[in-house]
Structures are given as structure tokens and as C-alpha cells.
Amino acid sequence: MVLNISKVIEQIVKEKGIRQDDLVHVVEAAVLSAAKKVYGDYPNIEAQYNPEIDEVEVFQFKVVSDDVTEPYMQIDLENARHLDPSCEIGDELGEKLDTSKLGRIAAQNAKQVIMQKVKEVERDAVYKEFIDRKGAIISGFVHRFDRRDVIVNLGKAEAILKEKEQIPGESFRRGDRVQAYILDVTKSLKSPQIELSRTHPKFLEKLFEMEVPEIAEGIVEIVAVAREPGVRAKIAVRSHDTGVDPVGTCVGVKGARVQNVIQELRGERQDIVVWSEDPVRFVCNALSPARVSKVIVDKGARAMDVVVADDQLSLAIGRKGQNVRLVAKLTGWKIDVRSEGMEEVVSSEDKHALSRLDEIDEALAEALQEEKFRTINDLAKATVEKLIEVEGVDEELAKLLIEKANRIIHEG
């Protein structure tokens, strides 16, 4: 069985970029498979490539025995000494088998196994290369379209940029260069499935890492990202060097760095804010450029009522609530924004309502409001344990307030 092994290996290494050692193992496995079909499927048959004669040699290893009961596994001493005059009982000898007996059909089977194994090795090599790059940005060219999904040529493999992972409104033509985030890499029968994304928050983070050396070096850190792809995003950053302004560093001279990111993201506006471990300060920073007048915090519900000047309300909320929605995503807090005028009306109504109870003066009414007890209904639903957390309320007063509030509600 002549396979011209060295030439086959050389050609495949050159064309496919597969390691030579991997191919040698493939060829050995292929010849072994063919040999076992001729000589029997025994565990003691092995195949080894001999580069000096450019041939895969097949050996059947047998144990030298006095009493041969299994001729395919054992050999008597007399015959064994024809192979190795110095052998003794108990030694294991490798008898070279005649590969010419494998025949044309066996050779064809061997070639098929080789091609199958080569494809497996090639597929595994591609998978290993791209699984190590998962979570990174990669560039490729638009190769074709599958309905609204874009198939991107990455050189050694193809990747898919699904419609849901594309920035709304962007379009591609065949041959266009595409930058995207490697979202996932999975194995499949034909080739690794590589999924890309241009909408993932990490894509934005990696773009800034490419544009801002201080981020790559760890001087400036991106702590959180919130996006509405193609429209607006907020990035929270902090500096690990007191002499480095994290916002200015990301913006760059005359906005050059952030503009490069905006251009890549089809005009997506970027708000870069300073992160703070203090949730209130962080929320206020994130609402910038709107100026905050007052913040009421409910730690248990991770919620904040934010009060801004009347002329700042639309700026704080943003178009169709976009700004405050992104702030909530970025900070992880529920945010309710209202104007000072609205706050005065609410406060006035709440105080008036709470003032129906003689035990509640103006100071206590304000303290109750701070803890979200704004109406008679709120008091009726309250527990003693919650009310005594309010400054100026002890257990006795808490019980009395709850009792009176419930009486007022029942009396109508």
C-alpha cells in the first residue's frame, strides 16, 4: 500500500497549516484501521511512521510463551528467536506485518480516514484558535448574507453576525470590513460556530481599550457600561492614579478618542462619567449634565427618588426616558426623577394628609417622608419594626400611628 506519506503530509501542512506531528498521528491511525481489517481487530497491533523509509510500519506484539494458546497474542520460543536470538520466555516481541497485503480497498479506506481525520484536526485547530479569542474584538470582511444575518470571513473561518447583534440602522455590503466582539464559539460537525456582536456592552468596552492606552495599561478602569446600541451609551470609569483624570483621558485631546468610538458605532453618543462607591454620588454623576437638587434613598428596594430643578427635568429624563433608563442600567438602582415643582406639590399633599394625625408635626412628617411613609395608607400598611426606624418614632408611637391610620381608612 503506497501512500507517498511524506508528500501528503508536506502538502497538507502547507495548505492547511496543521502541525506535522498531528498529521503523523492521523496517518498512523488510518493505516492501523486498514491493517486491523486485514489482520484482525487485535489490541496488540500497532502502527508507527518511519520517516527514514517514508512508510508506516505495522507491528503485532506477541509475548514469548512455552505454551501458545492464543497465537495472535503469543509466540513460541523457537519462532521468537528467529526474530530476536537473545529473547527469553516472557519477553514481548514486535513482528512486522506485510502492509502490501492491505490491498487497494484497504488503501482507499486509509485515505478516507486520513481526509476525515485531517478535517477533524483542522476543525479542532480553528476552534482552539478562536475559543482563546472569545471576548476579544476581531476584524473580517462581509462574505455573504443569510437573510438578515451577515456571514463574515475571518480568514481561517467564517463567523455569523446575527441581525439582533447588529446596531439598529446599520447596513453592510459584500466586501465591507467589519469589527465585532466574539460573543461565543461552539463546536459543530462541519466547523466551529463563531458568533459575533456589535451591540454587546463589552464591544464598547473593548473599543475604548483599543483607543485609550491608559485603559489597556490598567491606569483607568471601565467599571460599568450601559448601552442602547446606535443611540446612546453611558460608561462609568475610575482612575487608579490620582494624577490621571479618567473622563478626560477617555475623551482625548479635542475629543479624538471618543470620536473614533462614536464613528465605529454609527454615531452612538457616549456619556463618560466618574464612578463612585457612594451610590448617591454615582447616580448624580450618571445623570450629568442634569443637576440634582435632592435624592431620597430606599436602600432596601435599591431605589432613589431624584429631584431636579424644573428646567432640568427633561434633560435628566432624556428623550423618551432614555437618559434615566441608562442611568438605572449603569448603576443598578431604580431611579424616579421629578422636578422641584412636582416635589413641592407631593410634599404639600403628603404633609396635609399626614397632618390628619395629631401626633405628627411638620418635622415628623418630613422624617416619615424620607422613609417613604407619605400618606395615611402608607402608615396603615406599615409594620412597627419599620416605623421605629424613623427618627422620633418609638414603639408606642408606631403602634398608635398604625392604629389611627387604619381607623381613618375604615371610617372613610
Secondary structure, DSSP 8 states (H G I E B T S, - for coil): ----HHHHHHHHHHHH---HHHHHHHHHHHHHHHHHHHH---TTEEEEEETTTTEEEEEEEEEEESS-S-TTTEEEHHHHHHH-TT--TT-EEEEE--GGGGHHHHHHHHHHHHHHHHHHHHHHHHHHHHHTTTTSEEEEEEEEEETTEEEEE-SSSEEEE-GGGS-TT----TT-EEEEEEEEEE--SSS-EEEEESSSHHHHHHHHHHH-HHHHTTSEEEEEEEEETTTEEEEEEEESSTTS-HHHHHH-GGGHHHHHHHHHTTT-EEEEEE--SSHHHHHHHHHTTS-EEEEEEETTTTEEEEEE-GGGHHHHH-GGGHHHHHHHHHH-SEEEEEEHHHHHHHHHHHHHHHTTSTT--HHHHHHHHHTT--SHHHHHH--HHHHTTSTT--HHHHHHHHHHHHHHHHH-
